[in-house]
Amino acid sequence: MNSNIRALIAIIFVNFVTISGFGFMFPILAVYGKAIDANATEIAFCVASFSLGQLIASPLWGRASDKYGRRNLLVGSLMVGAVIVALNAFAVTPWTLIFARFVAGLAAGSFSIAFAVAADISTAENRTKIMGAVGAGFSLGFILGPAIGGFVAGSDPGPEAFARVCYAGAAMFFVGGLITFFFLPETRKEEEPDETGEAPKQMSRSSVIKDPVIGVMLILSLVSSIAMAKMEATFAIFADDVLSLSPLGIGLFFAAMGGIGVIGQAGMAGILSRKMGERGMLNLSLFFLFLGMALLALSTEPVMAFIAMCTIAVGFSTNGPAMSGLTSLAAPSNAQGVALGLVQSSASLGRVVGPAMAGIIYDMGGPPAPFMVAAVILLVCFIGVFFWARMTPAVQAN
């Protein structure tokens, strides 16, 4: 089997098992938080602290993988993650749980390194298609992870159930580490020495950020993540207050979104990037995200809300591969990890800021307000990217 194909299959499986391991926490985290006397703010901090850890660590993991190689860093991050997730079981107070989730976020190096692997094994022509395939592993993990976590937790989600979920999540990380160790070849390409006979120096984060394309992707990653986090943080409340949906119904909505995400990233991303290029695909994704958020804000019945959520899923499934593809094409080969890590870090910042803003907006403006604000943000992004794409030359692979 071709080493690039073997690396792609391995990294998709690694993404699936690790994201599933993280997703195990979703069904039980809030319930367990209440069981240890956490208030609503502390439970929200538990969610945000993981993204805060990612925000700090993603570019560091990416930069380290540029220097030391993808495979060894990925194995290390997964094995460390397995230990940390298992230790989450011993968090028996709200603030120890918040700290445990923060440290788990710091260990989540597989996120940024996975996309660096995708950049290594792809060409300029198929970069976005490969990014989409890697993203499909994430999406599938997000679908099945919470479902498996709920099954592991059972019907009485107390401390013992939380411990079972932590150990099961740690086992998934351990499996991901084994897959990486045995099946993923090293994909980082050694840089050719320059005329002095020395290997090129690594680019600093500040140098990477100054690239005009990467700078725009960082801004878009932040604002689109804030918009999506607003929806994710308040949809369950909106579904209860306005749509009268049961928890099962809410779960089915998100399952449908995840299914569309897998199809979009695994299939549509490559086709759209060939037909209209990464920038055209990015603009189309922002339009679908805007349209879906606006429809959701206007929804008063489950059917219309379902159509809106599916529209959002179509936009989101092509938004990530387009941004990752453009970032990777703009970044030099010796800065793939740090560039993609910065984009992941920017998205993590959005997942910290978005939920906090969404709750305030919901309380002040009513149920549709977070979605309407998100729609306005995405419309501004759509218009901005439309003109940016026409005023700047096409991105050529470095």
C-alpha positions as CSV (number, residue, x, y, z in Angstrom):
1,M,0.0,0.0,0.0
2,N,1.2,3.5,-0.9
3,S,2.7,5.2,2.3
4,N,0.5,8.3,1.7
5,I,-2.7,6.2,1.5
6,R,-1.6,4.3,4.6
7,A,-1.0,7.6,6.4
8,L,-4.4,9.0,5.4
9,I,-6.3,5.9,6.5
10,A,-4.4,5.8,9.8
11,I,-4.9,9.5,10.6
12,I,-8.7,9.2,9.8
13,F,-9.0,6.3,12.2
14,V,-6.9,8.2,14.8
15,N,-9.2,11.2,14.5
16,F,-12.3,9.1,14.9
17,V,-11.1,7.3,18.0
18,T,-9.7,10.4,19.7
19,I,-12.7,12.6,19.0
20,S,-15.0,9.8,20.1
21,G,-13.0,9.7,23.4
22,F,-13.5,13.4,23.9
23,G,-17.1,13.1,22.9
24,F,-17.8,10.5,25.6
25,M,-17.9,13.4,28.1
26,F,-20.7,15.4,26.5
27,P,-23.7,13.5,27.8
28,I,-22.6,13.3,31.4
29,L,-20.4,16.4,32.1
30,A,-23.3,18.7,33.0
31,V,-25.1,16.0,35.1
32,Y,-21.9,15.0,36.9
33,G,-21.2,18.7,37.5
34,K,-24.5,19.0,39.3
35,A,-23.8,15.9,41.3
36,I,-20.6,17.5,42.7
37,D,-22.5,20.7,43.4
38,A,-21.3,22.8,40.4
39,N,-23.4,25.7,39.5
40,A,-24.3,26.6,35.9
41,T,-21.4,29.0,35.6
42,E,-18.9,26.4,36.8
43,I,-20.3,23.8,34.4
44,A,-19.9,26.3,31.5
45,F,-16.3,26.8,32.7
46,C,-15.8,23.1,32.4
47,V,-16.7,23.3,28.7
48,A,-14.8,26.5,28.1
49,S,-11.6,25.3,29.9
50,F,-11.0,22.5,27.5
51,S,-11.1,25.0,24.5
52,L,-8.9,27.3,26.5
53,G,-6.3,24.6,26.8
54,Q,-6.5,23.9,23.1
55,L,-6.1,27.7,22.4
56,I,-2.8,27.7,24.3
57,A,-1.4,24.4,23.1
58,S,-2.5,23.9,19.5
59,P,0.2,26.2,17.9
60,L,2.8,24.8,20.3
61,W,2.0,21.2,19.3
62,G,2.0,22.2,15.6
63,R,5.3,24.0,15.9
64,A,6.9,21.1,17.7
65,S,5.7,18.7,15.0
66,D,7.3,20.9,12.4
67,K,10.6,20.5,14.3
68,Y,10.5,16.9,15.7
69,G,8.2,15.1,13.3
70,R,4.4,14.3,13.3
71,R,4.4,10.6,14.3
72,N,6.4,10.8,17.6
73,L,4.5,14.0,18.8
74,L,1.2,12.4,17.9
75,V,1.9,9.2,19.8
76,G,3.1,11.2,22.7
77,S,0.1,13.5,22.8
78,L,-2.3,10.6,22.6
79,M,-0.6,8.6,25.4
80,V,-0.4,11.7,27.6
81,G,-4.1,12.4,26.8
82,A,-5.0,8.8,27.8
83,V,-3.5,9.3,31.3
84,I,-5.0,12.8,31.7
85,V,-8.5,11.7,30.7
86,A,-8.3,8.7,33.1
87,L,-7.3,11.1,35.9
88,N,-10.4,13.2,35.2
89,A,-12.3,10.4,37.1
90,F,-10.7,11.7,40.4
91,A,-12.0,15.3,39.9
92,V,-14.6,15.5,42.7
93,T,-15.0,19.2,43.1
94,P,-16.1,21.8,40.5
95,W,-12.7,23.5,40.3
96,T,-10.7,20.3,40.1
97,L,-13.0,19.2,37.2
98,I,-12.4,22.6,35.5
99,F,-8.6,22.2,35.9
100,A,-8.8,18.6,34.7
101,R,-10.6,19.6,31.5
102,F,-8.1,22.5,31.0
103,V,-5.2,20.1,31.2
104,A,-7.0,17.6,28.8
105,G,-7.3,20.5,26.3
106,L,-3.5,21.2,26.6
107,A,-2.9,17.5,25.7
108,A,-5.1,17.6,22.7
109,G,-2.2,17.9,20.3
110,S,-3.7,15.4,17.8
111,F,-6.1,18.1,16.5
112,S,-3.5,20.4,14.9
113,I,-1.0,17.6,14.1
114,A,-3.6,15.6,12.2
115,F,-4.1,18.5,9.7
116,A,-0.3,18.9,9.4
117,V,-0.2,15.2,8.4
118,A,-2.9,15.9,5.8
119,A,-0.8,18.7,4.4
120,D,2.3,16.5,4.2
121,I,0.6,13.7,2.2
122,S,-1.3,15.9,-0.2
123,T,-0.5,18.0,-3.3
124,A,-1.8,21.5,-4.1
125,E,-4.4,20.0,-6.4
126,N,-5.9,17.6,-3.8
127,R,-5.1,19.4,-0.6
128,T,-8.6,20.4,0.3
129,K,-10.0,17.0,-0.6
130,I,-7.5,15.4,1.8
131,M,-8.3,18.0,4.5
132,G,-12.0,17.1,4.0
133,A,-11.4,13.4,4.4
134,V,-9.4,14.0,7.6
135,G,-12.2,16.3,8.9
136,A,-14.7,13.5,8.2
137,G,-13.0,11.4,10.9
138,F,-13.6,14.2,13.3
139,S,-17.3,14.5,12.3
140,L,-17.9,10.8,12.7
141,G,-16.3,10.9,16.1
142,F,-18.6,13.7,17.2
143,I,-21.6,11.7,16.1
144,L,-20.8,8.4,17.7
145,G,-18.7,9.7,20.7
146,P,-21.6,11.1,22.7
147,A,-23.8,8.1,21.8
148,I,-21.2,5.7,23.1
149,G,-20.5,7.9,26.1
150,G,-24.2,7.9,27.0
151,F,-24.3,4.1,26.7
152,V,-21.2,3.7,28.9
153,A,-22.7,6.1,31.5
154,G,-26.0,4.3,31.7
155,S,-29.2,5.5,33.3
156,D,-27.7,6.6,36.6
157,P,-24.9,9.1,35.8
158,G,-23.3,9.5,39.2
159,P,-19.6,9.4,40.2
160,E,-19.2,5.7,39.2
161,A,-20.7,6.3,35.8
162,F,-18.4,9.4,35.3
163,A,-15.4,7.2,36.2
164,R,-16.5,4.6,33.6
165,V,-16.8,7.3,30.9
166,C,-13.3,8.7,31.8
167,Y,-11.7,5.2,31.6
168,A,-13.5,4.4,28.4
169,G,-12.3,7.7,26.9
170,A,-8.8,7.0,28.0
171,A,-8.9,3.6,26.3
172,M,-9.9,5.3,23.1
173,F,-6.9,7.6,23.3
174,F,-4.7,4.6,24.0
175,V,-6.0,2.8,20.9
176,G,-5.4,6.0,18.9
177,G,-1.8,6.0,20.1
178,L,-1.3,2.3,19.2
179,I,-2.7,2.9,15.7
180,T,-0.4,5.9,15.2
181,F,2.7,3.9,16.5
182,F,2.1,0.9,14.3
183,F,0.5,2.2,11.2
184,L,1.3,5.9,10.7
185,P,4.7,6.6,8.9
186,E,6.5,9.8,9.5
187,T,5.2,12.3,7.0
188,R,7.2,15.4,7.7
189,K,9.5,16.1,4.8
190,E,13.1,17.0,5.6
191,E,14.0,20.4,4.3
192,E,16.8,20.7,1.8
193,P,19.9,22.5,3.0
194,D,20.4,26.1,1.7
195,E,23.5,27.3,-0.2
196,T,25.4,27.5,3.1
197,G,24.7,23.8,3.8
198,E,22.4,24.5,6.7
199,A,18.8,23.4,7.1
200,P,16.2,26.3,6.9
201,K,15.2,27.7,10.2
202,Q,11.7,27.3,11.5
203,M,9.4,30.2,10.9
204,S,8.2,32.1,14.0
205,R,4.5,32.4,14.8
206,S,4.7,36.1,14.1
207,S,6.1,35.5,10.7
208,V,3.3,33.0,9.9
209,I,0.6,35.4,11.1
210,K,1.9,38.2,8.9
211,D,1.1,36.2,5.7
212,P,-2.0,38.0,4.3
213,V,-3.9,34.8,3.5
214,I,-3.2,33.1,6.9
215,G,-4.1,36.3,8.7
216,V,-7.5,36.3,7.0
217,M,-8.0,32.6,7.8
218,L,-7.2,33.3,11.5
219,I,-9.9,36.0,11.6
220,L,-12.4,33.9,9.8
221,S,-11.7,30.9,12.0
222,L,-12.3,33.0,15.1
223,V,-15.5,34.7,14.0
224,S,-17.1,31.6,12.3
225,S,-16.2,29.6,15.5
226,I,-17.9,32.3,17.7
227,A,-21.0,32.1,15.5
228,M,-21.2,28.3,15.6
229,A,-20.5,28.2,19.3
230,K,-23.4,30.5,19.9
231,M,-25.7,28.1,18.2
232,E,-24.3,25.0,19.9
233,A,-24.4,26.7,23.4
234,T,-28.1,27.8,23.1
235,F,-29.8,25.5,20.7
236,A,-30.8,23.0,23.5
237,I,-32.4,25.9,25.5
238,F,-34.1,27.2,22.3
239,A,-35.4,23.8,21.4
240,D,-37.0,23.5,24.8
241,D,-38.4,27.0,25.1
242,V,-39.6,27.4,21.5
243,L,-39.7,24.0,19.7
244,S,-40.8,21.8,22.7
245,L,-38.3,19.2,21.6
246,S,-37.3,16.3,23.9
247,P,-33.6,15.4,24.6
248,L,-34.0,12.6,22.0
249,G,-35.2,15.1,19.4
250,I,-32.3,17.4,20.1
251,G,-29.9,14.5,19.8
252,L,-31.5,13.5,16.4
253,F,-31.0,17.1,15.2
254,F,-27.3,17.0,16.0
255,A,-27.0,13.5,14.6
256,A,-28.4,14.7,11.3
257,M,-25.9,17.6,11.3
258,G,-23.1,15.2,12.0
259,G,-24.2,12.9,9.2
260,I,-24.3,15.7,6.7
261,G,-20.9,16.8,8.0
262,V,-19.3,13.4,7.2
263,I,-20.8,13.4,3.7
264,G,-19.8,17.0,3.0
265,Q,-16.2,16.7,4.2
266,A,-15.6,13.3,2.7
267,G,-17.3,13.9,-0.6
268,M,-18.3,17.5,-1.3
269,A,-15.1,19.2,-0.3
270,G,-13.0,17.7,-3.0
271,I,-15.6,18.2,-5.7
272,L,-16.2,21.8,-4.8
273,S,-12.5,22.7,-4.5
274,R,-12.0,21.4,-8.1
275,K,-15.0,23.2,-9.4
276,M,-14.7,26.6,-7.8
277,G,-11.4,26.7,-5.9
278,E,-10.9,27.0,-2.2
279,R,-11.9,30.7,-2.0
280,G,-15.1,30.1,-3.9
281,M,-15.9,27.1,-1.7
282,L,-15.2,29.2,1.4
283,N,-17.6,31.9,0.2
284,L,-20.3,29.4,-0.5
285,S,-19.9,27.8,2.9
286,L,-20.3,31.2,4.6
287,F,-23.4,31.9,2.6
288,F,-25.0,28.5,3.7
289,L,-24.0,29.2,7.4
290,F,-25.6,32.7,7.2
291,L,-28.7,31.3,5.6
292,G,-29.0,28.5,8.1
293,M,-28.6,30.8,11.1
294,A,-31.1,33.3,9.8
295,L,-33.7,30.5,9.2
296,L,-33.0,29.1,12.7
297,A,-33.7,32.6,14.2
298,L,-37.0,32.7,12.4
299,S,-38.0,29.1,13.3
300,T,-41.1,28.4,15.4
301,E,-41.7,24.8,14.4
302,P,-39.4,21.8,14.5
303,V,-39.5,21.2,10.7
304,M,-38.2,24.7,9.8
305,A,-35.6,24.4,12.5
306,F,-34.5,21.0,11.1
307,I,-34.1,22.5,7.7
308,A,-32.1,25.4,9.2
309,M,-29.8,23.0,11.1
310,C,-29.2,20.9,7.9
311,T,-28.3,24.1,6.0
312,I,-25.9,25.1,8.7
313,A,-24.3,21.6,8.5
314,V,-23.8,21.9,4.8
315,G,-22.0,25.2,5.3
316,F,-19.9,24.0,8.2
317,S,-18.9,20.8,6.5
318,T,-17.2,22.8,3.7
319,N,-16.0,25.7,5.7
320,G,-13.3,23.9,7.7
321,P,-11.7,22.1,4.7
322,A,-11.7,25.4,2.7
323,M,-9.9,27.3,5.5
324,S,-7.5,24.5,6.2
325,G,-6.7,24.1,2.5
326,L,-6.1,27.8,2.0
327,T,-3.9,28.0,5.2
328,S,-1.9,25.0,4.1
329,L,-1.4,26.2,0.6
330,A,-0.2,29.6,1.9
331,A,2.2,28.2,4.5
332,P,5.7,27.1,3.7
333,S,6.5,23.4,4.1
334,N,8.5,24.0,7.2
335,A,5.6,25.9,8.9
336,Q,2.6,23.6,8.1
337,G,2.2,22.5,11.7
338,V,2.4,26.0,13.3
339,A,0.1,27.6,10.7
340,L,-2.6,25.0,11.0
341,G,-2.1,25.0,14.8
342,L,-2.7,28.7,14.9
343,V,-6.0,28.3,12.9
344,Q,-7.1,25.6,15.4
345,S,-6.1,27.9,18.2
346,S,-8.2,30.7,16.8
347,A,-11.2,28.4,16.5
348,S,-10.7,27.3,20.1
349,L,-10.8,31.0,21.2
350,G,-14.1,31.3,19.4
351,R,-15.4,28.3,21.4
352,V,-14.4,30.0,24.6
353,V,-15.9,33.4,23.7
354,G,-19.0,32.3,21.8
355,P,-20.8,30.4,24.6
356,A,-20.3,33.2,27.1
357,M,-21.7,35.8,24.7
358,A,-24.6,33.5,23.6
359,G,-26.0,33.2,27.2
360,I,-26.0,36.9,27.7
361,I,-27.5,37.6,24.3
362,Y,-30.2,34.9,24.9
363,D,-31.2,36.4,28.3
364,M,-31.3,40.0,27.0
365,G,-32.7,39.5,23.5
366,G,-34.8,36.4,23.7
367,P,-34.5,32.9,22.1
368,P,-33.8,34.0,18.5
369,A,-31.2,36.6,19.4
370,P,-28.0,34.5,19.4
371,F,-28.8,33.0,16.0
372,M,-29.7,36.4,14.5
373,V,-26.4,37.9,15.9
374,A,-24.5,34.9,14.4
375,A,-26.3,35.4,11.1
376,V,-25.2,39.0,11.0
377,I,-21.6,38.1,11.8
378,L,-21.6,35.4,9.0
379,L,-23.1,37.8,6.5
380,V,-20.3,40.3,7.2
381,C,-17.8,37.5,6.7
382,F,-19.5,36.5,3.4
383,I,-19.3,40.0,2.0
384,G,-15.8,40.5,3.2
385,V,-14.5,37.3,1.7
386,F,-16.4,38.0,-1.6
387,F,-14.4,41.3,-2.0
388,W,-11.2,39.9,-0.6
389,A,-11.2,37.1,-3.2
390,R,-11.6,39.6,-6.0
391,M,-8.9,42.0,-4.8
392,T,-6.1,39.4,-4.0
393,P,-4.4,37.0,-6.3
394,A,-5.1,33.2,-6.1
395,V,-3.1,31.3,-3.5
396,Q,-0.2,29.3,-4.9
397,A,1.3,26.5,-2.9
398,N,4.6,27.3,-1.2
